[in-house]
Every structure is written in C-alpha cells, then in structure tokens.
Amino acid sequence: MNNKVRVIILAFLVLSTSTACAHSDGPYRGKVVELETGKPIEGAVVAAEWTIEPFVHTERICDAKETLTDKNGEFELPKGSCTSHPLAQMYGPYVVIFKPGYLGYPPIGTNEEERKSYMPDWGNPHLFEDKRQYNLVKLGKPKTRRERELTLTGAEFILDDEVLKKLPTLIKLTNEESKSLGFGERTMP
C-alpha cells in the first residue's frame, strides 16, 4: 500500500471518529388497550431508551423518552437522539409500557410460550421496529400478587441511574405500585 492510500485511510479514520453526527430514531405512535375488552387504557406510561455503539462492544445509553396514553389509549413516543461519530450504530428503542393494575409490556415470562400466555400478540417482530408503523399493544390484568411483582420488576429493568431523571412518570407509577405492594419507594440518585 502506498503512502497516499495510507494517508487517505488515516484521514478517513480520524474524521469518522472525531466528527460529531446526530443520530435519531422515532417518533413512534400507537395505542394501548385492555386485552380482554379492547377498551383503551388511559394514563399508561410508554417509556423507551436508546443506546449507541460508537465502537465495537462499547454500547451505552444515549437517550430516554416517555409519554402517557390519552383517553383513547393513544400515544406518540418522541424521537430519541444522540450525538456520536458517523459510523456509530444507534439501537432501540427498548420500550416499556406500565400502568398499575395491568400486566406490562414487554410481557412477563422466562420464555416465548410464557410471554404469549400473558400477551397473545407477543412475538410480533415489527412492534416498535418501524417508526412508520402504528403499534397496538394489548395489556391484560394480573391475577396474582406474583404477577404484579414480576410486572413491576420488568418495568424497573429500564431504570438505571443514567435514565432515571429522563423518565419521571415511569418512576412515579412504578413507585405507586411498589408502595401498594409493600416494597417502598425507589430513591432517585
């Protein structure tokens, strides 16, 4: 390889790792309804986080957003964005839907069969995959305290210290459920 080619490759690498580039994804729209009745669920929080991988195996959280469903159960999750170099890969959204008194999204369970027993539509490979798609999510009602606890644990999975301050409604609703189950309130960092 001659020196001219080496200089061009080096210049490309320097520029691609030092020039900031905005990455974005969304918005996502949809509706949350009761599994059994099909009636809209008002006041469910729809929260998401996005990650970015600026270099191989260096994934980190880059943004988080939330919104509430309206009286028709409809929502619009705002666009997530972050800044990194042009070759970085943005992933997500990882979505959590939660409202006390309902099973959440993603559904509880340790395998696909269990998850489908709580959410028959689970496994739709396109849910929250295409920002142009209208996402319909059906939430069932928990039948046992254990199902409530598992749903709470699933909703809190997204809640690490980097994300907490960006999702106050999810924190509020999970704290309400946590207190009603006798676990107390999650503290903010």
N, CA, C and O of each residue as an XYZ file, in Angstrom:
756
protein
N       0.859     -1.171      0.000
C       0.000      0.000      0.000
C       0.907      1.236      0.000
O       1.834      1.336      0.804
N       0.631      2.166     -0.904
C       1.495      3.342     -0.967
C       1.101      4.374      0.091
O       0.047      4.273      0.718
N       1.956      5.347      0.269
C       1.758      6.356      1.314
C       0.504      7.181      1.104
O      -0.151      7.575      2.069
N       0.163      7.446     -0.145
C      -1.021      8.252     -0.436
C      -2.286      7.540      0.060
O      -3.153      8.178      0.657
N      -2.402      6.248     -0.175
C      -3.554      5.456      0.278
C      -3.600      5.418      1.802
O      -4.670      5.535      2.399
N      -2.433      5.254      2.429
C      -2.375      5.244      3.899
C      -2.853      6.566      4.479
O      -3.592      6.576      5.464
N      -2.449      7.667      3.892
C      -2.861      8.990      4.367
C      -4.377      9.148      4.219
O      -5.036      9.661      5.123
N      -4.919      8.720      3.109
C      -6.372      8.819      2.895
C      -7.126      7.975      3.918
O      -8.114      8.443      4.484
N      -6.686      6.753      4.165
C      -7.332      5.877      5.154
C      -7.229      6.490      6.550
O      -8.208      6.508      7.296
N      -6.063      6.985      6.895
C      -5.874      7.603      8.199
C      -6.758      8.839      8.345
O      -7.376      9.030      9.392
N      -6.827      9.667      7.330
C      -7.674     10.861      7.370
C      -9.139     10.471      7.542
O      -9.860     11.106      8.312
N      -9.583      9.445      6.842
C     -10.966      8.970      6.981
C     -11.231      8.499      8.403
O     -12.259      8.842      8.986
N     -10.323      7.724      8.965
C     -10.498      7.231     10.334
C     -10.545      8.369     11.340
O     -11.381      8.358     12.244
N      -9.673      9.337     11.201
C      -9.651     10.480     12.120
C     -10.956     11.256     12.013
O     -11.562     11.592     13.030
N     -11.389     11.541     10.801
C     -12.631     12.293     10.612
C     -13.853     11.520     11.107
O     -14.748     12.101     11.721
N     -13.891     10.230     10.845
C     -15.061      9.452     11.229
C     -15.166      9.253     12.731
O     -16.256      8.998     13.243
N     -14.054      9.364     13.447
C     -14.109      9.186     14.899
C     -14.124     10.509     15.647
O     -14.375     10.523     16.852
N     -13.865     11.609     14.977
C     -13.823     12.882     15.688
C     -14.948     13.825     15.289
O     -15.226     14.773     16.023
N     -15.591     13.608     14.180
C     -16.661     14.477     13.736
C     -17.969     14.028     14.371
O     -18.362     12.868     14.248
N     -18.636     14.944     15.047
C     -19.908     14.612     15.693
C     -21.013     14.509     14.651
O     -21.057     15.269     13.683
N     -21.889     13.562     14.874
C     -23.008     13.339     13.968
C     -24.242     13.055     14.814
O     -24.172     12.309     15.791
N     -25.356     13.642     14.445
C     -26.605     13.406     15.181
C     -27.266     12.143     14.650
O     -27.458     11.987     13.444
N     -27.610     11.247     15.562
C     -28.357     10.040     15.242
C     -29.734     10.195     15.875
O     -29.844     10.705     16.990
N     -30.781      9.767     15.187
C     -32.115      9.871     15.779
C     -32.983      8.709     15.317
O     -32.698      8.043     14.322
N     -34.066      8.489     16.085
C     -34.991      7.404     15.795
C     -36.353      7.773     16.358
O     -36.456      8.225     17.498
N     -37.385      7.585     15.570
C     -38.732      7.877     16.035
C     -39.315      9.035     15.260
O     -38.736      9.462     14.262
N     -40.443      9.549     15.696
C     -41.260      9.125     16.839
C     -42.011      7.822     16.536
O     -42.108      7.385     15.390
N     -42.536      7.223     17.606
C     -43.339      6.006     17.499
C     -44.745      6.299     17.986
O     -44.935      6.960     19.007
N     -45.737      5.800     17.244
C     -47.139      6.033     17.589
C     -47.838      4.705     17.821
O     -47.407      3.657     17.341
N     -48.929      4.781     18.569
C     -49.690      3.560     18.779
C     -50.822      3.743     19.754
O     -51.242      4.856     20.068
N     -51.304      2.602     20.226
C     -52.454      2.581     21.119
C     -52.281      1.425     22.098
O     -51.794      0.355     21.735
N     -52.688      1.660     23.351
C     -52.646      0.631     24.385
C     -54.084      0.351     24.799
O     -54.826      1.260     25.172
N     -54.470     -0.930     24.728
C     -55.843     -1.335     25.052
C     -55.833     -2.523     26.013
O     -54.823     -3.209     26.171
N     -56.992     -2.748     26.653
C     -57.155     -3.917     27.513
C     -57.241     -5.163     26.655
O     -57.934     -5.185     25.637
N     -56.543     -6.186     27.066
C     -56.511     -7.450     26.331
C     -57.904     -8.064     26.215
O     -58.314     -8.486     25.134
N     -58.626     -8.112     27.328
C     -59.917     -8.812     27.360
C     -61.041     -8.040     26.673
O     -61.892     -8.640     26.016
N     -61.050     -6.706     26.821
C     -62.187     -5.927     26.328
C     -61.887     -5.099     25.089
O     -62.805     -4.707     24.368
N     -60.615     -4.828     24.836
C     -60.252     -3.960     23.719
C     -60.451     -2.486     24.020
O     -60.250     -1.646     23.143
N     -60.848     -2.150     25.266
C     -61.062     -0.742     25.635
C     -59.717     -0.051     25.823
O     -58.752     -0.666     26.275
N     -59.662      1.236     25.473
C     -58.403      1.970     25.611
C     -57.982      2.096     27.076
O     -58.824      2.181     27.970
N     -56.679      2.106     27.305
C     -56.118      2.304     28.638
C     -55.521      3.703     28.675
O     -54.527      3.986     28.007
N     -56.133      4.563     29.454
C     -55.652      5.938     29.618
C     -54.627      5.987     30.749
O     -54.766      5.280     31.747
N     -53.608      6.813     30.594
C     -52.644      7.040     31.669
C     -51.560      5.994     31.814
O     -50.876      5.958     32.837
N     -51.384      5.143     30.820
C     -50.255      4.203     30.848
C     -49.018      4.948     30.355
O     -49.099      5.717     29.397
N     -47.888      4.728     30.995
C     -46.660      5.360     30.551
C     -45.995      4.463     29.505
O     -45.880      3.251     29.687
N     -45.569      5.075     28.428
C     -44.812      4.399     27.379
C     -43.423      5.032     27.425
O     -43.249      6.201     27.081
N     -42.441      4.245     27.853
C     -41.081      4.762     28.034
C     -40.124      3.970     27.156
O     -40.346      2.791     26.877
N     -39.066      4.630     26.730
C     -38.090      3.965     25.865
C     -36.696      4.488     26.132
O     -36.497      5.626     26.557
N     -35.735      3.615     25.869
C     -34.342      4.049     25.890
C     -33.681      3.590     24.604
O     -34.019      2.554     24.032
N     -32.731      4.395     24.173
C     -31.925      4.083     23.001
C     -30.471      3.984     23.440
O     -30.042      4.662     24.373
N     -29.729      3.139     22.761
C     -28.299      3.022     23.038
C     -27.529      3.330     21.765
O     -28.069      3.303     20.659
N     -26.262      3.620     21.958
C     -25.377      3.869     20.819
C     -24.115      3.044     21.017
O     -23.633      2.870     22.136
N     -23.599      2.549     19.925
C     -22.348      1.792     19.953
C     -21.343      2.544     19.087
O     -21.258      2.312     17.881
N     -20.570      3.461     19.718
C     -19.616      4.231     18.926
C     -18.457      3.382     18.405
O     -17.906      3.659     17.340
N     -18.099      2.363     19.152
C     -17.055      1.429     18.741
C     -17.540      0.036     19.084
O     -18.447     -0.113     19.902
N     -16.971     -0.965     18.493
C     -17.398     -2.343     18.726
C     -17.358     -2.660     20.222
O     -16.355     -2.412     20.890
N     -18.450     -3.206     20.735
C     -18.580     -3.631     22.138
C     -18.447     -2.492     23.140
O     -17.950     -2.703     24.246
N     -18.882     -1.287     22.776
C     -18.850     -0.151     23.701
C     -20.215      0.511     23.787
O     -20.306      1.737     23.850
N     -21.265     -0.278     23.791
C     -22.622      0.248     23.797
C     -22.905      1.002     25.101
O     -22.507      0.575     26.185
N     -23.602      2.129     24.964
C     -24.001      2.917     26.126
C     -25.367      3.544     25.867
O     -25.779      3.700     24.718
N     -26.055      3.896     26.926
C     -27.358      4.551     26.796
C     -27.133      5.962     26.290
O     -26.264      6.680     26.786
N     -27.927      6.361     25.292
C     -27.744      7.711     24.763
C     -28.972      8.590     24.933
O     -28.841      9.814     24.935
N     -30.158      8.016     25.076
C     -31.351      8.851     25.272
C     -32.482      8.013     25.852
O     -32.496      6.788     25.735
N     -33.416      8.695     26.471
C     -34.621      8.067     27.009
C     -35.755      9.071     26.916
O     -35.556     10.265     27.138
N     -36.940      8.588     26.589
C     -38.128      9.435     26.457
C     -39.318      8.694     27.032
O     -39.294      7.472     27.179
N     -40.360      9.447     27.358
C     -41.596      8.830     27.824
C     -42.787      9.697     27.420
O     -42.645     10.878     27.102
N     -43.947      9.078     27.442
C     -45.201      9.773     27.194
C     -46.306      8.986     27.875
O     -46.108      7.836     28.267
N     -47.476      9.607     28.014
C     -48.643      8.934     28.587
C     -49.680      8.698     27.501
O     -49.798      9.475     26.554
N     -50.434      7.606     27.654
C     -51.544      7.377     26.730
C     -52.674      8.344     27.066
O     -52.887      8.683     28.231
N     -53.392      8.783     26.046
C     -54.517      9.704     26.251
C     -55.807      8.931     26.525
O     -55.767      7.715     26.707
N     -56.939      9.615     26.556
C     -58.216      8.962     26.886
C     -58.605      7.886     25.879
O     -59.401      7.001     26.192
N     -58.051      7.955     24.683
C     -58.298      6.933     23.660
C     -57.236      5.830     23.677
O     -57.240      4.946     22.820
N     -56.326      5.887     24.659
C     -55.250      4.908     24.751
C     -54.114      5.164     23.780
O     -53.194      4.353     23.677
N     -54.166      6.273     23.070
C     -53.163      6.551     22.046
C     -51.956      7.287     22.618
O     -52.052      7.994     23.622
N     -50.827      7.102     21.957
C     -49.596      7.747     22.392
C     -48.735      8.103     21.198
O     -48.869      7.536     20.113
N     -47.846      9.059     21.427
C     -46.762      9.340     20.494
C     -45.500      9.463     21.321
O     -45.329     10.417     22.079
N     -44.630      8.503     21.171
C     -43.353      8.486     21.869
C     -42.397      9.379     21.087
O     -42.134      9.118     19.913
N     -41.866     10.441     21.725
C     -40.995     11.367     20.993
C     -39.745     10.694     20.442
O     -39.365      9.598     20.854
N     -39.131     11.378     19.511
C     -37.910     10.912     18.853
C     -36.759     10.856     19.856
O     -36.571     11.782     20.645
N     -35.999      9.775     19.821
C     -34.784      9.666     20.609
C     -33.606     10.092     19.760
O     -33.588      9.860     18.551
N     -32.618     10.718     20.391
C     -31.460     11.165     19.615
C     -30.209     11.175     20.474
O     -30.271     11.228     21.702
N     -29.080     11.122     19.798
C     -27.790     11.225     20.477
C     -26.743     11.634     19.451
O     -26.968     11.575     18.242
N     -25.609     12.043     19.961
C     -24.531     12.503     19.102
C     -23.330     11.576     19.261
O     -22.933     11.227     20.373
N     -22.771     11.195     18.137
C     -21.571     10.363     18.132
C     -20.927     10.512     16.758
O     -21.338     11.365     15.971
N     -19.945      9.710     16.468
C     -19.310      9.802     15.153
C     -20.205      9.140     14.099
O     -21.079      8.346     14.446
N     -19.999      9.453     12.832
C     -20.888      8.983     11.765
C     -20.997      7.464     11.632
O     -22.024      6.971     11.166
N     -19.987      6.720     12.020
C     -20.031      5.268     11.870
C     -20.666      4.562     13.064
O     -20.815      3.340     13.050
N     -21.039      5.312     14.092
C     -21.659      4.713     15.281
C     -23.012      4.130     14.911
O     -23.663      4.582     13.969
N     -23.420      3.127     15.661
C     -24.712      2.470     15.431
C     -25.650      2.782     16.596
O     -25.295      2.561     17.753
N     -26.847      3.295     16.296
C     -27.861      3.566     17.313
C     -28.821      2.379     17.357
O     -29.255      1.890     16.314
N     -29.152      1.917     18.560
C     -30.052      0.782     18.738
C     -31.261      1.197     19.570
O     -31.179      2.075     20.429
N     -32.370      0.549     19.295
C     -33.576      0.793     20.080
C     -34.732      1.088     19.172
O     -34.630      0.989     17.949
N     -35.817      1.448     19.775
C     -35.963      1.687     21.197
C     -36.238      0.390     21.974
O     -36.836     -0.549     21.450
N     -35.788      0.363     23.226
C     -36.220     -0.660     24.161
C     -37.402     -0.038     24.889
O     -37.230      0.922     25.639
N     -38.590     -0.568     24.679
C     -39.827      0.047     25.171
C     -40.390     -0.708     26.362
O     -40.397     -1.938     26.399
N     -40.867      0.067     27.342
C     -41.591     -0.452     28.490
C     -42.913      0.296     28.551
O     -42.952      1.521     28.435
N     -43.996     -0.453     28.735
C     -45.312      0.151     28.942
C     -45.790     -0.328     30.296
O     -45.776     -1.524     30.588
N     -46.219      0.629     31.131
C     -46.581      0.280     32.501
C     -47.735      1.140     32.995
O     -47.788      2.348     32.762
N     -48.656      0.475     33.685
C     -49.706      1.156     34.439
C     -50.100      0.222     35.572
O     -50.395     -0.949     35.335
N     -50.109      0.736     36.818
C     -50.538     -0.117     37.922
C     -51.909     -0.737     37.625
O     -52.805     -0.073     37.103
N     -52.050     -2.006     37.963
C     -53.311     -2.704     37.720
C     -53.342     -3.473     36.408
O     -54.326     -4.147     36.103
N     -52.260     -3.373     35.627
C     -52.187     -4.077     34.351
C     -50.860     -4.818     34.254
O     -49.874     -4.440     34.887
N     -50.852     -5.866     33.460
C     -49.594     -6.502     33.094
C     -48.905     -5.575     32.106
O     -49.577     -4.915     31.313
N     -47.607     -5.512     32.135
C     -46.893     -4.550     31.311
C     -46.404     -5.113     29.997
O     -46.640     -6.271     29.650
N     -45.717     -4.255     29.287
C     -45.026     -4.620     28.059
C     -43.562     -4.277     28.269
O     -43.277     -3.163     28.708
N     -42.622     -5.156     27.985
C     -42.827     -6.494     27.456
C     -43.464     -7.401     28.506
O     -43.346     -7.154     29.706
N     -44.137     -8.449     28.044
C     -44.846     -9.318     28.988
C     -43.887    -10.108     29.869
O     -42.742    -10.369     29.500
N     -44.389    -10.480     31.046
C     -43.595    -11.296     31.953
C     -43.469    -12.699     31.400
O     -44.270    -13.127     30.569
N     -42.467    -13.405     31.863
C     -42.232    -14.778     31.429
C     -40.770    -15.009     31.138
O     -40.033    -14.080     30.808
N     -40.357    -16.251     31.262
C     -38.956    -16.584     31.033
C     -38.706    -17.135     29.634
O     -37.556    -17.306     29.227
N     -39.789    -17.417     28.890
C     -39.625    -17.904     27.525
C     -40.795    -17.419     26.672
O     -41.747    -16.836     27.191
N     -40.723    -17.657     25.390
C     -41.758    -17.160     24.464
C     -43.144    -17.714     24.794
O     -44.135    -16.989     24.707
N     -43.220    -18.975     25.166
C     -44.505    -19.596     25.474
C     -45.171    -18.912     26.669
O     -46.364    -18.612     26.624
N     -44.409    -18.664     27.736
C     -44.961    -17.966     28.903
C     -45.384    -16.554     28.543
O     -46.453    -16.100     28.949
N     -44.549    -15.859     27.782
C     -44.889    -14.482     27.403
C     -46.168    -14.443     26.576
O     -47.001    -13.555     26.761
N     -46.329    -15.395     25.672
C     -47.547    -15.440     24.856
C     -48.780    -15.762     25.695
O     -49.888    -15.365     25.334
N     -48.609    -16.472     26.803
C     -49.764    -16.760     27.660
C     -50.278    -15.485     28.322
O     -51.467    -15.389     28.626
N     -49.407    -14.509     28.550
C     -49.816    -13.232     29.131
C     -50.181    -12.195     28.076
O     -50.969    -11.287     28.340
N     -49.609    -12.328     26.885
C     -49.847    -11.382     25.807
C     -49.878    -12.163     24.494
O     -48.841    -12.354     23.859
N     -51.077    -12.618     24.083
C     -51.176    -13.476     22.890
C     -50.527    -12.899     21.631
O     -50.075    -13.657     20.772
N     -50.473    -11.569     21.509
C     -49.848    -10.954     20.335
C     -48.340    -10.853     20.462
O     -47.682    -10.363     19.545
N     -47.770    -11.309     21.588
C     -46.324    -11.221     21.795
C     -45.597    -11.976     20.686
O     -46.053    -13.016     20.212
N     -44.503    -11.447     20.305
C     -43.729    -12.095     19.259
C     -43.884    -11.394     17.926
O     -43.260    -11.786     16.941
N     -44.729    -10.338     17.885
C     -44.840     -9.548     16.673
C     -43.469     -8.929     16.414
O     -43.050     -8.037     17.152
N     -42.774     -9.379     15.395
C     -41.403     -8.920     15.182
C     -41.309     -7.452     14.773
O     -40.215     -6.890     14.740
N     -42.425     -6.838     14.466
C     -42.382     -5.468     13.975
C     -42.817     -4.438     15.005
O     -42.808     -3.243     14.710
N     -43.199     -4.865     16.208
C     -43.633     -3.925     17.219
C     -42.455     -3.030     17.622
O     -41.410     -3.522     18.048
N     -42.632     -1.731     17.484
C     -41.615     -0.720     17.790
C     -40.337     -0.889     16.969
O     -39.259     -0.458     17.379
N     -40.474     -1.514     15.821
C     -39.325     -1.685     14.954
C     -39.313     -0.646     13.840
O     -38.248     -0.222     13.388
N     -40.487     -0.241     13.403
C     -40.598      0.698     12.296
C     -41.365      1.919     12.769
O     -42.527      1.816     13.162
N     -40.718      3.070     12.731
C     -41.354      4.285     13.239
C     -42.580      4.711     12.419
O     -43.353      5.555     12.871
N     -42.765      4.154     11.247
C     -43.943      4.483     10.440
C     -45.143      3.620     10.805
O     -46.268      3.920     10.405
N     -44.912      2.557     11.556
C     -45.975      1.609     11.906
C     -46.754      2.096     13.124
O     -46.189      2.690     14.042
N     -48.049      1.837     13.116
C     -48.908      2.116     14.264
C     -48.868      0.873     15.155
O     -49.236     -0.216     14.714
N     -48.427      1.027     16.398
C     -48.214     -0.092     17.315
C     -49.418     -0.287     18.226
O     -49.770      0.613     18.988
N     -50.044     -1.441     18.153
C     -51.173     -1.770     19.021
C     -50.685     -2.745     20.083
O     -50.212     -3.836     19.764
N     -50.803     -2.342     21.368
C     -50.348     -3.161     22.472
C     -51.539     -3.470     23.367
O     -52.271     -2.571     23.780
N     -51.726     -4.774     23.664
C     -52.847     -5.230     24.484
C     -52.321     -5.704     25.833
O     -51.532     -6.646     25.905
N     -52.766     -5.043     26.903
C     -52.325     -5.393     28.249
C     -53.426     -6.119     29.008
O     -54.565     -5.655     29.064
N     -53.076     -7.263     29.593
C     -54.006     -7.998     30.434
C     -53.957     -7.490     31.863
O     -53.221     -6.555     32.178
N     -54.744     -8.114     32.719
C     -54.769     -7.765     34.144
C     -54.092     -8.887     34.929
O     -54.294    -10.064     34.628
N     -53.292     -8.529     35.931
C     -52.663     -9.568     36.744
C     -53.694    -10.306     37.592
O     -54.650     -9.708     38.085
N     -53.489    -11.597     37.752
C     -54.410    -12.404     38.554
C     -53.843    -12.692     39.939
O     -54.590    -13.064     40.845
N     -52.530    -12.526     40.118
C     -51.897    -12.835     41.393
C     -50.935    -11.716     41.786
O     -50.518    -10.903     40.960
N     -50.601    -11.704     43.067
C     -49.601    -10.745     43.553
C     -48.260    -10.975     42.852
O     -47.561    -10.019     42.517
N     -47.906    -12.228     42.633
C     -46.641    -12.554     41.971
C     -46.586    -11.952     40.562
O     -45.536    -11.464     40.144
N     -47.690    -11.981     39.834
C     -47.729    -11.364     38.505
C     -47.519     -9.850     38.609
O     -46.853     -9.258     37.760
N     -48.084     -9.222     39.644
C     -47.862     -7.783     39.853
C     -46.390     -7.508     40.133
O     -45.820     -6.562     39.591
N     -45.772     -8.333     40.979
C     -44.362     -8.158     41.319
C     -43.473     -8.326     40.085
O     -42.551     -7.537     39.877
N     -43.737     -9.336     39.276
C     -42.951     -9.570     38.068
C     -43.117     -8.432     37.065
O     -42.159     -8.040     36.398
N     -44.336     -7.904     36.961
C     -44.584     -6.777     36.062
C     -43.802     -5.556     36.525
O     -43.202     -4.853     35.712
N     -43.808     -5.303     37.833
C     -43.049     -4.176     38.391
C     -41.554     -4.348     38.111
O     -40.888     -3.400     37.695
N     -41.036     -5.530     38.334
C     -39.622     -5.801     38.079
C     -39.287     -5.569     36.606
O     -38.238     -5.010     36.289
N     -40.171     -5.993     35.710
C     -39.954     -5.778     34.275
C     -39.928     -4.308     33.915
O     -39.117     -3.888     33.089
N     -40.811     -3.511     34.527
C     -40.856     -2.073     34.242
C     -39.623     -1.371     34.788
O     -39.136     -0.415     34.185
N     -39.115     -1.834     35.918
C     -37.953     -1.195     36.530
C     -36.642     -1.589     35.872
O     -35.609     -0.978     36.146
N     -36.664     -2.601     35.005
C     -35.453     -3.057     34.334
C     -34.787     -1.924     33.556
O     -33.560     -1.851     33.486
N     -35.592     -1.047     32.978
C     -35.068      0.060     32.184
C     -34.456      1.149     33.067
O     -33.723      2.012     32.583
N     -34.759      1.100     34.346
C     -34.414      2.213     35.221
C     -33.015      2.110     35.820
O     -32.860      1.647     36.950
N     -32.015      2.529     35.088
C     -30.699      2.641     35.696
C     -30.429      4.126     35.946
O     -31.202      4.982     35.516
N     -29.355      4.421     36.626
C     -29.105      5.793     37.057
C     -28.999      6.801     35.916
O     -29.350      7.967     36.092
N     -28.524      6.369     34.754
C     -28.413      7.284     33.614
C     -29.776      7.716     33.089
O     -29.917      8.808     32.537
N     -30.765      6.870     33.258
C     -32.063      7.078     32.635
C     -33.092      7.683     33.592
O     -34.037      8.337     33.150
N     -32.918      7.474     34.878
C     -33.926      7.851     35.872
C     -34.495      9.253     35.704
O     -35.714      9.427     35.707
N     -33.653     10.231     35.560
C     -34.118     11.617     35.527
C     -34.909     11.959     34.271
O     -35.636     12.953     34.252
N     -34.779     11.156     33.230
C     -35.497     11.421     31.984
C     -36.875     10.762     31.946
O     -37.651     11.012     31.024
N     -37.188      9.923     32.936
C     -38.450      9.183     32.936
C     -39.212      9.365     34.256
O     -39.490      8.381     34.940
N     -39.551     10.598     34.621
C     -40.205     10.830     35.920
C     -41.586     10.190     36.039
O     -41.976      9.792     37.136
N     -42.323     10.081     34.962
C     -43.656      9.475     35.035
C     -43.557      7.981     35.270
O     -44.336      7.430     36.049
N     -42.624      7.315     34.620
C     -42.420      5.889     34.865
C     -41.995      5.666     36.313
O     -42.463      4.726     36.956
N     -41.113      6.521     36.833
C     -40.697      6.416     38.235
C     -41.906      6.587     39.152
O     -42.085      5.821     40.099
N     -42.724      7.583     38.872
C     -43.907      7.853     39.707
C     -44.844      6.646     39.734
O     -45.268      6.215     40.807
N     -45.164      6.106     38.575
C     -46.108      4.986     38.509
C     -45.525      3.702     39.112
O     -46.240      2.957     39.781
N     -44.238      3.441     38.882
C     -43.654      2.244     39.491
C     -43.542      2.406     41.002
O     -43.673      1.427     41.737
N     -43.302      3.629     41.479
C     -43.283      3.860     42.923
C     -44.662      3.651     43.544
O     -44.770      3.110     44.644
N     -45.709      4.073     42.850
C     -47.078      3.834     43.338
C     -47.328      2.332     43.493
O     -47.842      1.883     44.518
N     -46.965      1.571     42.479
C     -47.173      0.125     42.524
C     -46.276     -0.513     43.586
O     -46.717     -1.403     44.313
N     -45.039     -0.070     43.681
C     -44.119     -0.613     44.672
C     -44.644     -0.386     46.095
O     -44.598     -1.289     46.930
N     -45.135      0.808     46.359
C     -45.688      1.114     47.689
C     -46.934      0.270     47.969
O     -47.117     -0.224     49.082
N     -47.788      0.109     46.956
C     -49.006     -0.684     47.179
C     -48.691     -2.161     47.419
O     -49.485     -2.874     48.032
N     -47.534     -2.618     46.937
C     -47.099     -3.995     47.183
C     -46.288     -4.124     48.479
O     -45.902     -5.225     48.870
N     -46.034     -2.982     49.143
C     -45.317     -3.001     50.406
C     -43.810     -2.974     50.283
O     -43.116     -3.297     51.247
N     -43.272     -2.597     49.120
C     -41.825     -2.577     48.912
C     -41.184     -1.228     49.174
O     -39.960     -1.143     49.285
N     -41.969     -0.182     49.275
C     -41.408      1.150     49.455
C     -41.114      1.818     48.131
O     -41.427      1.288     47.065
N     -40.505      2.991     48.214
C     -40.267      3.820     47.047
C     -38.832      3.700     46.562
O     -37.909      3.553     47.362
N     -38.650      3.762     45.262
C     -37.310      3.767     44.671
C     -36.731      5.161     44.866
O     -37.413      6.153     44.610
N     -35.494      5.251     45.311
C     -34.877      6.544     45.533
C     -34.146      7.011     44.291
O     -33.549      6.216     43.566
N     -34.202      8.305     44.059
C     -33.515      8.888     42.923
C     -32.040      9.093     43.280
O     -31.727      9.401     44.430
N     -31.143      8.928     42.326
C     -29.714      9.120     42.630
C     -29.401     10.590     42.883
O     -28.252     10.940     43.153
